[in-house]
Amino acid sequence: MSATANSVRRARKHLREKHPRAKSAVKGDINVTPLVDVVLVLLIIFMVVTPMIAGGVQVDLPKTQNHSKKPDDGKDIILSVTKDKGVYMAGKRIELAKLTSLIQEEKRRFPDKTMYVKADSRTTYGAVREVMEKIHLTGIEDIMLGTDELKPQPGQ
C-alpha cells in the first residue's frame, strides 16, 4: 500500500473518533402534511361535484313556509317540469306519451324508488296535473312535490 493511502485511512479514522456518526434512530412520528393535502383536494372535488350530481333539470321551485328538507339519497325517480311544459326524467327530455312506460320500466328495475316531481313555479297547473296523472297510471300513489323554503323577509 502506498503512503498516501495509509495517511488517508488514518485521517478518516481520526475524524470518526472525534466526530462519531449518530446512529440512525427510528422516527415515531408521521408526516401528516401530504395526508392533509390529499384530504383538502378531495374535499374541494366533492364540493364542486356534489351540486352537479343533484338529479333533474334546474327549475325555479315554488316557495313554501312549511318546507321539509329531504336529502338526495339516490332512491328517487326525479321528474322535472319546466316553465315551457317540458318534461325531463334523469336530466333527459322525454315525450309525455312515453312517460308512463319509462316510469314503469324504472320501477321494475328499482322497486324501492319513490316519485319526486320538481315543477317550475311559472308553469301551468294543467301541465303538472297531466304529469301527475301519467304517474298515477303506473300505479304509484305517493308523489313528492319539490319546493324551496320561503325565507322570512327582514322586519317581519
DRENTORKOL-3810 file (N, C-alpha, C; in nm, 4 decimals):
REM DRENTORKOL-3810
@n.u->0.0826; n.v->-0.1178; n.w->0.0000; ca.u->0.0000; ca.v->0.0000; ca.w->0.0000; c.u->0.0873; c.v->0.1245; c.w->0.0000
@n.u->0.0359; n.v->0.2240; n.w->-0.0594; ca.u->0.1130; ca.v->0.3471; ca.w->-0.0687; c.u->0.0989; c.v->0.4295; c.w->0.0583
@n.u->0.1886; n.v->0.5183; n.w->0.0744; ca.u->0.1894; ca.v->0.6026; ca.w->0.1936; c.u->0.0711; c.v->0.6970; c.w->0.1957
@n.u->0.0292; n.v->0.7438; n.w->0.0800; ca.u->-0.0854; ca.v->0.8354; ca.w->0.0768; c.u->-0.2143; c.v->0.7645; c.w->0.1133
@n.u->-0.2277; n.v->0.6389; n.w->0.0735; ca.u->-0.3486; ca.v->0.5638; ca.w->0.1066; c.u->-0.3566; c.v->0.5424; c.w->0.2566
@n.u->-0.2413; n.v->0.5106; n.w->0.3175; ca.u->-0.2387; ca.v->0.4914; ca.w->0.4628; c.u->-0.2696; c.v->0.6208; c.w->0.5364
@n.u->-0.2155; n.v->0.7305; n.w->0.4878; ca.u->-0.2410; ca.v->0.8576; ca.w->0.5550; c.u->-0.3886; c.v->0.8980; c.w->0.5430
@n.u->-0.4525; n.v->0.8655; n.w->0.4297; ca.u->-0.5955; ca.v->0.8958; ca.w->0.4124; c.u->-0.6784; c.v->0.8124; c.w->0.5087
@n.u->-0.6412; n.v->0.6822; n.w->0.5243; ca.u->-0.7148; ca.v->0.5953; ca.w->0.6170; c.u->-0.7016; c.v->0.6464; c.w->0.7603
@n.u->-0.5793; n.v->0.6871; n.w->0.7962; ca.u->-0.5573; ca.v->0.7371; ca.w->0.9318; c.u->-0.6366; c.v->0.8658; c.w->0.9556
@n.u->-0.6449; n.v->0.9499; n.w->0.8551; ca.u->-0.7195; ca.v->1.0763; ca.w->0.8691; c.u->-0.8689; c.v->1.0471; c.w->0.8867
@n.u->-0.9203; n.v->0.9511; n.w->0.8117; ca.u->-1.0635; ca.v->0.9149; ca.w->0.8247; c.u->-1.0908; c.v->0.8562; c.w->0.9619
@n.u->-0.9991; n.v->0.7664; n.w->1.0094; ca.u->-1.0174; ca.v->0.7048; ca.w->1.1409; c.u->-1.0148; c.v->0.8117; c.w->1.2499
@n.u->-0.9227; n.v->0.9063; n.w->1.2342; ca.u->-0.9111; ca.v->1.0144; ca.w->1.3316; c.u->-1.0406; c.v->1.0982; c.w->1.3347
@n.u->-1.0980; n.v->1.1286; n.w->1.2147; ca.u->-1.2239; ca.v->1.2052; ca.w->1.2090; c.u->-1.3387; c.v->1.1280; c.w->1.2726
@n.u->-1.3434; n.v->0.9949; n.w->1.2483; ca.u->-1.4503; ca.v->0.9132; ca.w->1.3061; c.u->-1.4422; c.v->0.9117; c.w->1.4580
@n.u->-1.3251; n.v->0.9105; n.w->1.5099; ca.u->-1.3106; ca.v->0.9074; ca.w->1.6556; c.u->-1.3508; c.v->1.0403; c.w->1.7176
@n.u->-1.3167; n.v->1.1510; n.w->1.6499; ca.u->-1.3529; ca.v->1.2826; ca.w->1.7029; c.u->-1.5010; c.v->1.3130; c.w->1.6844
@n.u->-1.5550; n.v->1.2757; n.w->1.5692; ca.u->-1.6959; ca.v->1.3023; ca.w->1.5383; c.u->-1.7648; c.v->1.1707; c.w->1.5024
@n.u->-1.8044; n.v->1.0971; n.w->1.6014; ca.u->-1.8710; ca.v->0.9697; ca.w->1.5686; c.u->-2.0069; c.v->0.9967; c.w->1.5033
@n.u->-2.0425; n.v->0.9090; n.w->1.4109; ca.u->-2.1721; ca.v->0.9236; ca.w->1.3419; c.u->-2.2859; c.v->0.8954; c.w->1.4380
@n.u->-2.3903; n.v->0.9735; n.w->1.4228; ca.u->-2.5091; ca.v->0.9489; ca.w->1.5038; c.u->-2.5793; c.v->0.8266; c.w->1.4473
@n.u->-2.6153; n.v->0.7376; n.w->1.5351; ca.u->-2.6849; ca.v->0.6173; ca.w->1.4892; c.u->-2.8253; c.v->0.6575; c.w->1.4464
@n.u->-2.8663; n.v->0.6030; n.w->1.3332; ca.u->-2.9991; ca.v->0.6400; ca.w->1.2835; c.u->-3.1043; c.v->0.5807; c.w->1.3755
@n.u->-3.1848; n.v->0.6685; n.w->1.4307; ca.u->-3.2909; ca.v->0.6268; ca.w->1.5209; c.u->-3.4205; c.v->0.6142; c.w->1.4413
@n.u->-3.5066; n.v->0.5269; n.w->1.4847; ca.u->-3.6358; ca.v->0.5090; ca.w->1.4190; c.u->-3.7254; c.v->0.6254; c.w->1.4600
@n.u->-3.7819; n.v->0.6907; n.w->1.3579; ca.u->-3.8718; ca.v->0.8023; ca.w->1.3873; c.u->-4.0100; c.v->0.7475; c.w->1.4208
@n.u->-4.0685; n.v->0.7970; n.w->1.5270; ca.u->-4.2002; ca.v->0.7518; ca.w->1.5692; c.u->-4.3132; c.v->0.8410; c.w->1.5206
@n.u->-4.2825; n.v->0.9568; n.w->1.4650; ca.u->-4.3883; ca.v->1.0478; ca.w->1.4208; c.u->-4.4122; c.v->1.0322; c.w->1.2703
@n.u->-4.5325; n.v->1.0677; n.w->1.2298; ca.u->-4.5735; ca.v->1.0564; ca.w->1.0899; c.u->-4.5864; c.v->1.1966; c.w->1.0327
@n.u->-4.5385; n.v->1.2143; n.w->0.9120; ca.u->-4.5530; ca.v->1.3427; ca.w->0.8446; c.u->-4.6947; c.v->1.3493; c.w->0.7868
@n.u->-4.7817; n.v->1.4299; n.w->0.8450; ca.u->-4.9221; ca.v->1.4346; ca.w->0.8042; c.u->-4.9510; c.v->1.5393; c.w->0.6968
@n.u->-4.8521; n.v->1.6171; n.w->0.6605; ca.u->-4.8748; ca.v->1.7218; ca.w->0.5607; c.u->-4.9280; c.v->1.6661; c.w->0.4281
@n.u->-4.8692; n.v->1.5591; n.w->0.3723; ca.u->-4.9259; ca.v->1.5055; ca.w->0.2482; c.u->-5.0683; c.v->1.4529; c.w->0.2661
@n.u->-5.0962; n.v->1.3953; n.w->0.3809; ca.u->-5.2311; ca.v->1.3448; ca.w->0.4082; c.u->-5.3317; c.v->1.4595; c.w->0.4106
@n.u->-5.2969; n.v->1.5680; n.w->0.4759; ca.u->-5.3857; ca.v->1.6848; ca.w->0.4823; c.u->-5.4073; c.v->1.7421; c.w->0.3428
@n.u->-5.3018; n.v->1.7471; n.w->0.2625; ca.u->-5.3144; ca.v->1.7977; ca.w->0.1253; c.u->-5.4132; c.v->1.7142; c.w->0.0450
@n.u->-5.4020; n.v->1.5829; n.w->0.0540; ca.u->-5.4916; ca.v->1.4938; ca.w->-0.0208; c.u->-5.6351; c.v->1.5103; c.w->0.0272
@n.u->-5.6547; n.v->1.5177; n.w->0.1579; ca.u->-5.7902; ca.v->1.5329; ca.w->0.2124; c.u->-5.8521; c.v->1.6644; c.w->0.1661
@n.u->-5.7761; n.v->1.7721; n.w->0.1655; ca.u->-5.8301; ca.v->1.9008; ca.w->0.1206; c.u->-5.8646; c.v->1.8989; c.w->-0.0281
@n.u->-5.7816; n.v->1.8352; n.w->-0.1083; ca.u->-5.8123; ca.v->1.8241; ca.w->-0.2517; c.u->-5.9403; c.v->1.7442; c.w->-0.2718
@n.u->-5.9561; n.v->1.6325; n.w->-0.1995; ca.u->-6.0793; ca.v->1.5532; ca.w->-0.2107; c.u->-6.2013; c.v->1.6334; c.w->-0.1662
@n.u->-6.1869; n.v->1.7114; n.w->-0.0603; ca.u->-6.2976; ca.v->1.7951; ca.w->-0.0131; c.u->-6.3395; c.v->1.8948; c.w->-0.1205
@n.u->-6.2434; n.v->1.9577; n.w->-0.1828; ca.u->-6.2750; ca.v->2.0544; ca.w->-0.2888; c.u->-6.3435; c.v->1.9850; c.w->-0.4056
@n.u->-6.2953; n.v->1.8673; n.w->-0.4425; ca.u->-6.3578; ca.v->1.7932; ca.w->-0.5531; c.u->-6.5023; c.v->1.7608; c.w->-0.5199
@n.u->-6.5290; n.v->1.7122; n.w->-0.3982; ca.u->-6.6662; ca.v->1.6795; ca.w->-0.3607; c.u->-6.7551; c.v->1.8031; c.w->-0.3553
@n.u->-6.6997; n.v->1.9161; n.w->-0.3106; ca.u->-6.7791; ca.v->2.0382; ca.w->-0.3049; c.u->-6.8168; c.v->2.0871; c.w->-0.4445
@n.u->-6.7292; n.v->2.0657; n.w->-0.5417; ca.u->-6.7564; ca.v->2.1094; ca.w->-0.6784; c.u->-6.8510; c.v->2.0130; c.w->-0.7487
@n.u->-6.8335; n.v->1.8832; n.w->-0.7257; ca.u->-6.9095; ca.v->1.7817; ca.w->-0.7990; c.u->-7.0501; c.v->1.7606; c.w->-0.7418
@n.u->-7.0680; n.v->1.7758; n.w->-0.6120; ca.u->-7.1970; ca.v->1.7455; ca.w->-0.5491; c.u->-7.3142; c.v->1.8228; c.w->-0.6096
@n.u->-7.3048; n.v->1.9528; n.w->-0.6349; ca.u->-7.4204; ca.v->2.0198; ca.w->-0.6971; c.u->-7.4524; c.v->1.9665; c.w->-0.8364
@n.u->-7.3525; n.v->1.9146; n.w->-0.9064; ca.u->-7.3772; ca.v->1.8610; ca.w->-1.0402; c.u->-7.4480; c.v->1.7268; c.w->-1.0358
@n.u->-7.4351; n.v->1.6553; n.w->-0.9232; ca.u->-7.4945; ca.v->1.5230; ca.w->-0.9113; c.u->-7.6449; c.v->1.5325; c.w->-0.8892
@n.u->-7.6913; n.v->1.6393; n.w->-0.8275; ca.u->-7.8340; ca.v->1.6529; ca.w->-0.7993; c.u->-7.9136; c.v->1.6300; c.w->-0.9266
@n.u->-8.0086; n.v->1.5376; n.w->-0.9176; ca.u->-8.0804; ca.v->1.4951; ca.w->-1.0369; c.u->-8.1808; c.v->1.5964; c.w->-1.0868
@n.u->-8.2194; n.v->1.5768; n.w->-1.2098; ca.u->-8.3215; ca.v->1.6611; ca.w->-1.2686; c.u->-8.2638; c.v->1.7830; c.w->-1.3359
@n.u->-8.3547; n.v->1.8588; n.w->-1.3899; ca.u->-8.3203; ca.v->1.9816; ca.w->-1.4604; c.u->-8.3430; c.v->2.0974; c.w->-1.3642
@n.u->-8.2648; n.v->2.2008; n.w->-1.3786; ca.u->-8.2783; ca.v->2.3167; ca.w->-1.2907; c.u->-8.4110; c.v->2.3873; c.w->-1.3178
@n.u->-8.4947; n.v->2.3953; n.w->-1.2154; ca.u->-8.6226; ca.v->2.4656; ca.w->-1.2269; c.u->-8.6361; c.v->2.5597; c.w->-1.1079
@n.u->-8.7185; n.v->2.6614; n.w->-1.1250; ca.u->-8.7463; ca.v->2.7568; ca.w->-1.0188; c.u->-8.8639; c.v->2.7018; c.w->-0.9385
@n.u->-8.8343; n.v->2.6366; n.w->-0.8271; ca.u->-8.9385; ca.v->2.5696; ca.w->-0.7487; c.u->-9.0261; c.v->2.6707; c.w->-0.6750
@n.u->-9.1537; n.v->2.6359; n.w->-0.6515; ca.u->-9.2394; ca.v->2.7230; ca.w->-0.5706; c.u->-9.1878; c.v->2.7303; c.w->-0.4268
@n.u->-9.2156; n.v->2.8391; n.w->-0.3599; ca.u->-9.1673; ca.v->2.8599; ca.w->-0.2235; c.u->-9.2809; c.v->2.8342; c.w->-0.1243
@n.u->-9.2464; n.v->2.7641; n.w->-0.0148; ca.u->-9.3447; ca.v->2.7332; ca.w->0.0889; c.u->-9.2849; c.v->2.7623; c.w->0.2262
@n.u->-9.3733; n.v->2.7912; n.w->0.3219; ca.u->-9.3269; ca.v->2.8161; ca.w->0.4582; c.u->-9.2960; c.v->2.6859; c.w->0.5302
@n.u->-9.3766; n.v->2.5839; n.w->0.5105; ca.u->-9.3584; ca.v->2.4567; ca.w->0.5799; c.u->-9.2773; c.v->2.3614; c.w->0.4921
@n.u->-9.1558; n.v->2.4001; n.w->0.4684; ca.u->-9.0677; ca.v->2.3258; ca.w->0.3791; c.u->-8.9913; c.v->2.2212; c.w->0.4593
@n.u->-9.0031; n.v->2.0949; n.w->0.4211; ca.u->-8.9247; ca.v->1.9907; ca.w->0.4878; c.u->-8.8154; c.v->1.9458; c.w->0.3922
@n.u->-8.6935; n.v->1.9423; n.w->0.4434; ca.u->-8.5792; ca.v->1.9067; ca.w->0.3597; c.u->-8.5622; c.v->1.7561; c.w->0.3586
@n.u->-8.5418; n.v->1.7035; n.w->0.2387; ca.u->-8.5176; ca.v->1.5606; ca.w->0.2237; c.u->-8.3853; c.v->1.5455; c.w->0.1506
@n.u->-8.2894; n.v->1.4756; n.w->0.2109; ca.u->-8.1609; ca.v->1.4584; ca.w->0.1427; c.u->-8.1758; c.v->1.3704; c.w->0.0189
@n.u->-8.0953; n.v->1.3968; n.w->-0.0810; ca.u->-8.0979; ca.v->1.3164; ca.w->-0.2036; c.u->-8.0262; c.v->1.1862; c.w->-0.1756
@n.u->-8.1032; n.v->1.0795; n.w->-0.1586; ca.u->-8.0437; ca.v->0.9504; ca.w->-0.1257; c.u->-8.0296; c.v->0.8606; c.w->-0.2482
@n.u->-8.0627; n.v->0.9126; n.w->-0.3648; ca.u->-8.0497; ca.v->0.8337; ca.w->-0.4873; c.u->-8.1629; c.v->0.7353; c.w->-0.5068
@n.u->-8.2635; n.v->0.7402; n.w->-0.4215; ca.u->-8.3750; ca.v->0.6458; ca.w->-0.4299; c.u->-8.5003; c.v->0.7115; c.w->-0.4851
@n.u->-8.4846; n.v->0.8149; n.w->-0.5642; ca.u->-8.5996; ca.v->0.8855; ca.w->-0.6204; c.u->-8.5942; c.v->0.8817; c.w->-0.7721
@n.u->-8.7121; n.v->0.8692; n.w->-0.8308; ca.u->-8.7263; ca.v->0.8937; ca.w->-0.9741; c.u->-8.7629; c.v->1.0407; c.w->-0.9833
@n.u->-8.6748; n.v->1.1207; n.w->-1.0376; ca.u->-8.6958; ca.v->1.2653; ca.w->-1.0388; c.u->-8.7492; c.v->1.3084; c.w->-1.1749
@n.u->-8.8670; n.v->1.3693; n.w->-1.1725; ca.u->-8.9269; ca.v->1.4282; ca.w->-1.2923; c.u->-8.9246; c.v->1.5789; c.w->-1.2756
@n.u->-8.8837; n.v->1.6465; n.w->-1.3793; ca.u->-8.8830; ca.v->1.7929; ca.w->-1.3767; c.u->-8.9764; c.v->1.8442; c.w->-1.4844
@n.u->-9.0586; n.v->1.9423; n.w->-1.4478; ca.u->-9.1474; ca.v->2.0076; ca.w->-1.5432; c.u->-9.1023; c.v->2.1532; c.w->-1.5511
@n.u->-9.0591; n.v->2.1943; n.w->-1.6693; ca.u->-9.0066; ca.v->2.3303; ca.w->-1.6865; c.u->-9.1188; c.v->2.4277; c.w->-1.7190
@n.u->-9.0841; n.v->2.5560; n.w->-1.7218; ca.u->-9.1863; ca.v->2.6584; ca.w->-1.7461; c.u->-9.2449; c.v->2.6483; c.w->-1.8864
@n.u->-9.1704; n.v->2.5897; n.w->-1.9817; ca.u->-9.2249; ca.v->2.5724; ca.w->-2.1167; c.u->-9.2940; c.v->2.4362; c.w->-2.1334
@n.u->-9.3310; n.v->2.3745; n.w->-2.0197; ca.u->-9.4060; ca.v->2.2482; ca.w->-2.0125; c.u->-9.3248; c.v->2.1284; c.w->-2.0610
@n.u->-9.1937; n.v->2.1412; n.w->-2.0659; ca.u->-9.1068; ca.v->2.0283; ca.w->-2.0998; c.u->-9.0945; c.v->1.9350; c.w->-1.9809
@n.u->-9.0956; n.v->1.8035; n.w->-2.0072; ca.u->-9.0849; ca.v->1.7039; ca.w->-1.9015; c.u->-8.9492; c.v->1.6349; c.w->-1.9149
@n.u->-8.8766; n.v->1.6294; n.w->-1.8045; ca.u->-8.7434; ca.v->1.5707; ca.w->-1.8029; c.u->-8.7376; c.v->1.4610; c.w->-1.6978
@n.u->-8.6739; n.v->1.3508; n.w->-1.7349; ca.u->-8.6518; ca.v->1.2415; ca.w->-1.6406; c.u->-8.5025; c.v->1.2076; c.w->-1.6460
@n.u->-8.4380; n.v->1.2112; n.w->-1.5305; ca.u->-8.2930; ca.v->1.1869; ca.w->-1.5208; c.u->-8.2157; c.v->1.2830; c.w->-1.6105
@n.u->-8.2641; n.v->1.4064; n.w->-1.6224; ca.u->-8.1948; ca.v->1.5082; ca.w->-1.6985; c.u->-8.2172; c.v->1.5040; c.w->-1.8487
@n.u->-8.2965; n.v->1.4081; n.w->-1.8974; ca.u->-8.3221; ca.v->1.3961; ca.w->-2.0413; c.u->-8.4672; c.v->1.4303; c.w->-2.0707
@n.u->-8.4874; n.v->1.5098; n.w->-2.1745; ca.u->-8.6240; ca.v->1.5476; ca.w->-2.2122; c.u->-8.6960; c.v->1.4262; c.w->-2.2695
@n.u->-8.8188; n.v->1.4069; n.w->-2.2233; ca.u->-8.8980; ca.v->1.2932; ca.w->-2.2710; c.u->-9.0339; c.v->1.3418; c.w->-2.3163
@n.u->-9.0938; n.v->1.2638; n.w->-2.4050; ca.u->-9.2288; ca.v->1.2956; ca.w->-2.4513; c.u->-9.3288; c.v->1.2494; c.w->-2.3466
@n.u->-9.4342; n.v->1.3250; n.w->-2.3302; ca.u->-9.5362; ca.v->1.2924; ca.w->-2.2315; c.u->-9.6014; c.v->1.1577; c.w->-2.2612
@n.u->-9.6119; n.v->1.1216; n.w->-2.3883; ca.u->-9.6740; ca.v->0.9943; ca.w->-2.4263; c.u->-9.5915; c.v->0.8744; c.w->-2.3780
@n.u->-9.4603; n.v->0.8904; n.w->-2.3668; ca.u->-9.3727; ca.v->0.7806; ca.w->-2.3246; c.u->-9.3479; c.v->0.7786; c.w->-2.1742
@n.u->-9.4001; n.v->0.8762; n.w->-2.1028; ca.u->-9.3712; ca.v->0.8905; ca.w->-1.9609; c.u->-9.4136; c.v->0.7677; c.w->-1.8799
@n.u->-9.5344; n.v->0.7189; n.w->-1.9026; ca.u->-9.5865; ca.v->0.6057; ca.w->-1.8263; c.u->-9.4975; c.v->0.4828; c.w->-1.8428
@n.u->-9.4596; n.v->0.4505; n.w->-1.9659; ca.u->-9.3779; ca.v->0.3315; ca.w->-1.9888; c.u->-9.2378; c.v->0.3470; c.w->-1.9287
@n.u->-9.1823; n.v->0.4660; n.w->-1.9357; ca.u->-9.0493; ca.v->0.4882; ca.w->-1.8774; c.u->-9.0508; c.v->0.4745; c.w->-1.7254
@n.u->-9.1557; n.v->0.5257; n.w->-1.6624; ca.u->-9.1668; ca.v->0.5140; ca.w->-1.5160; c.u->-9.1863; c.v->0.3682; c.w->-1.4767
@n.u->-9.2705; n.v->0.2954; n.w->-1.5512; ca.u->-9.2924; ca.v->0.1539; ca.w->-1.5207; c.u->-9.1632; c.v->0.0742; c.w->-1.5343
@n.u->-9.0865; n.v->0.1036; n.w->-1.6372; ca.u->-8.9585; ca.v->0.0349; ca.w->-1.6573; c.u->-8.8625; c.v->0.0639; c.w->-1.5424
@n.u->-8.8571; n.v->0.1901; n.w->-1.4997; ca.u->-8.7695; ca.v->0.2291; ca.w->-1.3883; c.u->-8.8141; c.v->0.1619; c.w->-1.2585
@n.u->-8.9443; n.v->0.1528; n.w->-1.2352; ca.u->-8.9969; ca.v->0.0881; ca.w->-1.1140; c.u->-8.9709; c.v->-0.0622; c.w->-1.1165
@n.u->-8.9718; n.v->-0.1242; n.w->-1.2357; ca.u->-8.9403; ca.v->-0.2673; ca.w->-1.2450; c.u->-8.7938; c.v->-0.2917; c.w->-1.2086
@n.u->-8.7068; n.v->-0.2057; n.w->-1.2557; ca.u->-8.5637; ca.v->-0.2228; ca.w->-1.2272; c.u->-8.5313; c.v->-0.1896; c.w->-1.0821
@n.u->-8.5935; n.v->-0.0845; n.w->-1.0295; ca.u->-8.5663; ca.v->-0.0394; ca.w->-0.8927; c.u->-8.6991; c.v->-0.0192; c.w->-0.8194
@n.u->-8.7556; n.v->-0.1239; n.w->-0.7627; ca.u->-8.8886; ca.v->-0.1118; ca.w->-0.6993; c.u->-8.8918; c.v->-0.0227; c.w->-0.5755
@n.u->-8.7767; n.v->0.0036; n.w->-0.5131; ca.u->-8.7747; ca.v->0.0858; ca.w->-0.3913; c.u->-8.7748; c.v->0.2356; c.w->-0.4198
@n.u->-8.7613; n.v->0.2738; n.w->-0.5442; ca.u->-8.7533; ca.v->0.4178; ca.w->-0.5763; c.u->-8.8890; c.v->0.4833; c.w->-0.5565
@n.u->-8.8848; n.v->0.6094; n.w->-0.5119; ca.u->-9.0058; ca.v->0.6882; ca.w->-0.4938; c.u->-9.0118; c.v->0.7959; c.w->-0.6022
@n.u->-9.1286; n.v->0.8539; n.w->-0.6204; ca.u->-9.1501; ca.v->0.9533; ca.w->-0.7260; c.u->-9.1359; c.v->1.0935; c.w->-0.6672
@n.u->-9.0563; n.v->1.1754; n.w->-0.7341; ca.u->-9.0319; ca.v->1.3121; ca.w->-0.6891; c.u->-9.0499; c.v->1.4043; c.w->-0.8095
@n.u->-9.1445; n.v->1.4965; n.w->-0.8002; ca.u->-9.1738; ca.v->1.5879; ca.w->-0.9107; c.u->-9.1267; c.v->1.7279; c.w->-0.8734
@n.u->-9.0430; n.v->1.7836; n.w->-0.9605; ca.u->-8.9962; ca.v->1.9222; ca.w->-0.9448; c.u->-9.0579; c.v->2.0027; c.w->-1.0578
@n.u->-9.1533; n.v->2.0864; n.w->-1.0239; ca.u->-9.2211; ca.v->2.1671; ca.w->-1.1259; c.u->-9.1843; c.v->2.3140; c.w->-1.1078
@n.u->-9.1554; n.v->2.3782; n.w->-1.2179; ca.u->-9.1226; ca.v->2.5204; ca.w->-1.2161; c.u->-9.2440; c.v->2.5988; c.w->-1.1681
@n.u->-9.2198; n.v->2.6995; n.w->-1.0851; ca.u->-9.3308; ca.v->2.7789; ca.w->-1.0304; c.u->-9.4019; c.v->2.8594; c.w->-1.1390
@n.u->-9.3408; n.v->2.8777; n.w->-1.2548; ca.u->-9.4011; ca.v->2.9569; ca.w->-1.3624; c.u->-9.4788; c.v->2.8707; c.w->-1.4622
@n.u->-9.4767; n.v->2.7391; n.w->-1.4453; ca.u->-9.5519; ca.v->2.6532; ca.w->-1.5362; c.u->-9.6990; c.v->2.6506; c.w->-1.4946
@n.u->-9.7826; n.v->2.6001; n.w->-1.5820; ca.u->-9.9269; ca.v->2.5982; ca.w->-1.5523; c.u->-9.9624; c.v->2.4777; c.w->-1.4663
@n.u->-10.0683; n.v->2.4924; n.w->-1.3920; ca.u->-10.1185; ca.v->2.3837; ca.w->-1.3089; c.u->-10.1549; c.v->2.2633; c.w->-1.3966
@n.u->-10.2108; n.v->2.2902; n.w->-1.5124; ca.u->-10.2534; ca.v->2.1827; ca.w->-1.6019; c.u->-10.1381; c.v->2.0948; c.w->-1.6476
@n.u->-10.0235; n.v->2.1552; n.w->-1.6723; ca.u->-9.9068; ca.v->2.0770; ca.w->-1.7163; c.u->-9.8597; c.v->1.9834; c.w->-1.6055
@n.u->-9.8570; n.v->2.0319; n.w->-1.4829; ca.u->-9.8147; ca.v->1.9494; ca.w->-1.3699; c.u->-9.9188; c.v->1.8413; c.w->-1.3431
@n.u->-10.0446; n.v->1.8767; n.w->-1.3530; ca.u->-10.1519; ca.v->1.7799; ca.w->-1.3291; c.u->-10.1480; c.v->1.6669; c.w->-1.4321
@n.u->-10.1185; n.v->1.6995; n.w->-1.5552; ca.u->-10.1093; ca.v->1.5986; ca.w->-1.6601; c.u->-9.9955; c.v->1.4995; c.w->-1.6320
@n.u->-9.8824; n.v->1.5508; n.w->-1.5847; ca.u->-9.7697; ca.v->1.4640; ca.w->-1.5482; c.u->-9.8086; c.v->1.3751; c.w->-1.4302
@n.u->-9.8761; n.v->1.4322; n.w->-1.3320; ca.u->-9.9175; ca.v->1.3542; ca.w->-1.2152; c.u->-10.0186; c.v->1.2459; c.w->-1.2534
@n.u->-10.1048; n.v->1.2728; n.w->-1.3484; ca.u->-10.1993; ca.v->1.1706; ca.w->-1.3944; c.u->-10.1259; c.v->1.0555; c.w->-1.4619
@n.u->-10.0238; n.v->1.0867; n.w->-1.5418; ca.u->-9.9429; ca.v->0.9818; ca.w->-1.6062; c.u->-9.8727; c.v->0.8969; c.w->-1.5009
@n.u->-9.8234; n.v->0.9614; n.w->-1.3960; ca.u->-9.7581; ca.v->0.8874; ca.w->-1.2874; c.u->-9.8593; c.v->0.7962; c.w->-1.2187
@n.u->-9.9789; n.v->0.8483; n.w->-1.1947; ca.u->-10.0833; ca.v->0.7711; ca.w->-1.1276; c.u->-10.1220; c.v->0.6476; c.w->-1.2095
@n.u->-10.1165; n.v->0.6567; n.w->-1.3428; ca.u->-10.1485; ca.v->0.5423; ca.w->-1.4283; c.u->-10.0496; c.v->0.4273; c.w->-1.4096
@n.u->-9.9317; n.v->0.4548; n.w->-1.3604; ca.u->-9.8316; ca.v->0.3493; ca.w->-1.3386; c.u->-9.8558; c.v->0.2743; c.w->-1.2081
@n.u->-9.9488; n.v->0.3211; n.w->-1.1272; ca.u->-9.9773; ca.v->0.2565; ca.w->-1.0003; c.u->-9.9074; c.v->0.3209; c.w->-0.8814
@n.u->-9.8332; n.v->0.4252; n.w->-0.9063; ca.u->-9.7653; ca.v->0.4959; ca.w->-0.7970; c.u->-9.8646; c.v->0.5929; c.w->-0.7344
@n.u->-9.8804; n.v->0.5812; n.w->-0.6041; ca.u->-9.9772; ca.v->0.6665; ca.w->-0.5363; c.u->-9.9092; c.v->0.7783; c.w->-0.4568
@n.u->-9.7856; n.v->0.7553; n.w->-0.4144; ca.u->-9.7116; ca.v->0.8572; ca.w->-0.3392; c.u->-9.6248; c.v->0.9379; c.w->-0.4338
@n.u->-9.6543; n.v->1.0653; n.w->-0.4431; ca.u->-9.5761; ca.v->1.1552; ca.w->-0.5269; c.u->-9.5321; c.v->1.2712; c.w->-0.4394
@n.u->-9.4017; n.v->1.2927; n.w->-0.4340; ca.u->-9.3491; ca.v->1.4060; ca.w->-0.3576; c.u->-9.3315; c.v->1.5241; c.w->-0.4523
@n.u->-9.3748; n.v->1.6412; n.w->-0.4070; ca.u->-9.3602; ca.v->1.7629; ca.w->-0.4858; c.u->-9.2483; c.v->1.8476; c.w->-0.4271
@n.u->-9.1579; n.v->1.8907; n.w->-0.5121; ca.u->-9.0438; ca.v->1.9697; ca.w->-0.4665; c.u->-9.0798; c.v->2.1155; c.w->-0.4463
@n.u->-9.0321; n.v->2.1714; n.w->-0.3357; ca.u->-9.0491; ca.v->2.3145; ca.w->-0.3077; c.u->-8.9202; c.v->2.3689; c.w->-0.2482
@n.u->-8.9083; n.v->2.4992; n.w->-0.2483; ca.u->-8.7983; ca.v->2.5674; ca.w->-0.1803; c.u->-8.8536; c.v->2.6349; c.w->-0.0568
@n.u->-8.7647; n.v->2.6618; n.w->0.0392; ca.u->-8.8075; ca.v->2.7249; ca.w->0.1634; c.u->-8.8308; c.v->2.8741; c.w->0.1415
@n.u->-8.9412; n.v->2.9229; n.w->0.1919; ca.u->-8.9736; ca.v->3.0651; ca.w->0.1853; c.u->-8.8965; c.v->3.1351; c.w->0.2968
@n.u->-8.8037; n.v->3.2176; n.w->0.2594; ca.u->-8.7209; ca.v->3.2885; ca.w->0.3577; c.u->-8.8001; c.v->3.4081; c.w->0.4122
@n.u->-8.8058; n.v->3.4224; n.w->0.5463; ca.u->-8.8766; ca.v->3.5372; ca.w->0.6013; c.u->-8.8060; c.v->3.6680; c.w->0.5641
@n.u->-8.8862; n.v->3.7655; n.w->0.5278; ca.u->-8.8317; ca.v->3.8966; ca.w->0.4894; c.u->-8.7877; c.v->3.9698; c.w->0.6151
@n.u->-8.6797; n.v->4.0456; n.w->0.6085; ca.u->-8.6356; ca.v->4.1224; ca.w->0.7254; c.u->-8.7439; c.v->4.2215; c.w->0.7696
@n.u->-8.7670; n.v->4.2279; n.w->0.8989; ca.u->-8.8665; ca.v->4.3198; ca.w->0.9536; c.u->-9.0032; c.v->4.2547; c.w->0.9687
@n.u->-9.0129; n.v->4.1259; n.w->0.9411; ca.u->-9.1434; ca.v->4.0578; ca.w->0.9579; c.u->-9.1406; c.v->3.9689; c.w->1.0782
END
